[in-house]
Amino acid sequence: MSDDGLALLDLAEALRQEGLLGDDAERHGGPDELILLSGGPDGEDSDVTLLAGPPTLRITSTQPSRALQPESTEEGSALEGRIDLSPPSTSCDWKVESWQVGGWQKRLDIRQPDLASALRSMNPLLPDVGEKVSGISAGGLAGLLNYDLVQWTEPVKLRNLPQPGALLGVLFRCDRWLLHNRSQGTLSLLTTTEDDWSNGCKELVDIWLTARHSPTPEQQRGSDQTGRAGHSQPTQASLPAGQDSPSSTITDEEHTDIVEEVQAAIEQGQFYQLNFGRIWQGRIDHPWPVFRRLAKANPAPYSGWLHVPDFDFALASASPELMLSIDGDELSTRPIKGTRPRARTRDEDEASMRELVATRKEVSEHMMLVDLERNDIGRVSRVGSVRWHGWRIESHPTVHHMVSDIRGLLREDLDGWDALQALFPGGSITGCPKTAVIAAIDELEGTPRGPWTGSLGHHDPRTGSACWNLLIRTLEAERQSDGSWRAKVQAGGGLVIESDPEQEVEEAKWKAQALLNAAWGSAATEVPMGEMAIHPIPALNEEVSALLSSLDSQPPSCIAPAEPRRWRSEQPPFAPPAPGTRRLLFIDNLDSFSWNIVHCCSQLGVECIVVEGRGLSVPPNPQSVLQAVKPTHIILGPGPGRPSDAPLTLAFAGLAVNGELTDQAHSQSGTPIPLLGLCLGHQALGVAVGWSLSLTPSGAVHGFHDLVSFSQDELFAGLGEQGRVMRYHSLALHQTNDDLQVLATDAATGNIPMAVGSPNLPVWGVQFHPESCGSQGGWRILENFLAPTIWTVGESVEVPTQGRKV
């Protein structure tokens, strides 16, 4: 069989005509359809296409009633930091159904407190595979997870919920797969058992393959025109007469205003990046030919088709982005961020790629997502296993994108559903810090997202294999009572402080172009089409060269004594740490980089205990935390907003600068516990001694790879007089007394405090992220803070440097 990525679409039409798929296949299973299509140049990301046979078991989730799951009533704006952090009012419910000729019949209900627990409860529904196998196997789960399932993955309550009864997710137990391996040129039938469907499918495939090698002109036309048995579908060149032109739900001027509103919130420190999407919608004849045109004109490795007739729902996607793949214990995510349109000539196209890499806004936007995805995958990965690599440019038919690969190894005490929960929804389509921007997106877009920016894919806990895309470049269609279809397309981009509002409007149109063309034969903008390709990142300037160097370097060797643990007030206290060991208390303030810091500290040989600083389970006071955790070191983590939004952090900062943060567990005299504040924690230290906190004089800086000048303080030992670090802040401290000393400043002006320290206590703060991929050697700051000093109680423990770059 050829490596044609569209081959299985032709086969799907042949199966429909023979009653082996779709509405006429009811004696074999349900009419629901699922195709996971890998298009584009043959490669690692576009190797296997899957077509599911008629399902006999499915699990669906729908939006609960408003009585069970009310909307948030939080007063004030999320753009001003007013976020409803109350828990969901009801469980994450799914309904298990089996197919009986004539319809789906309910078997049982699944009710669990979060998405991962609900999905894990489906494991017993899967057939035993016998001996341990890997990869794709018949009998696993596949389907759709809507973005709105965020109600059970993030600690934030939304104002704009789907209508009660709206489809939130559908998963099929795929007992039958047709698998097209493009690189091997093979077509395989995977089934749990032989039956009439598999036998009929084998016969049809033999006939179809023979005919495919010598198609008649009529068959060629039929392949393009027949979408469902008995229904004539439009060709690529011809769209239905009288079909609606799509309309946008907002004007370009309103879109521009929203960009400026987001930037105002970024200036105030509420978040760093927010992904906003606008909607185009209108009537279409049928979504299947839209999918065919889209797959042909805009091939993408994570494309898909889904049709759920009893919900009057269909979805057609040409997504280029991977949210999560799992292969045994290996996890991978590939965030896309940074976009430029294709150009008409080769020289202009290459210039467009160079412009993408040379633009600080695009690079910083991408690096924010690299750090965010390292955090999300780190929440479920073994310490020392998370890596950033594969930074590249991917050229798609209408746009160039910057793409990175983030990988980790799944912790032994967790499973693939935990990994899905940690990454869902994908950070590249929300922004960071993730929880804060999800609340702001809900407010700005004013409508539930539905499938867009959710995920389509497959997951088999029996084999440890999964692949979930991010549903961008996606059309959602709903069948109307008169039999017509109404479709919507949503597209947008990441908004940062350096975004140009008019360019952001155009970028949304670039991304929507292929879908608007496929569905309505019109586009919101005209962008030239080009061939798909992958290109290395060129070292165009000092900043990019330094980042490429960070990409190639390895972090410290891992000597973690244990995986990080969370502690909540309802849990029992810890035993004191053994003499000579170090225990870090990390205060997590809802930041999207917290676990990067925790991982780095764990790699340096420290036992890490994470305590919630903002949210539902914040301890009542620092004393209760100290008594329970008994730390030898404390880090006050970063987070959105101001120190006043994180009372526990502010309270710890006050104790530290007043010399009241002491280690009673190891010393009757109460030796001070070393404390380091990062970003928000740094600001809390300044506020605690009466320094003023206001907008950074040079403007907000987020994801910028900048030079910082260091003093000779022990915190910066081994870093020299200057170093490149990744800055993320909108606010800056201004010194008003000598209770703290300025230990580092920005190199450009020398006026912005980038680090502070107490003159007589082990208390420090830094206004940048030492653990970021863009902070060269930044881990040394954490090592210096954690290293045995005169402040350490008990016997010291040497931290081996063998294997680390020194």
Disulfide bonds with the S-S distance in Angstrom:
none
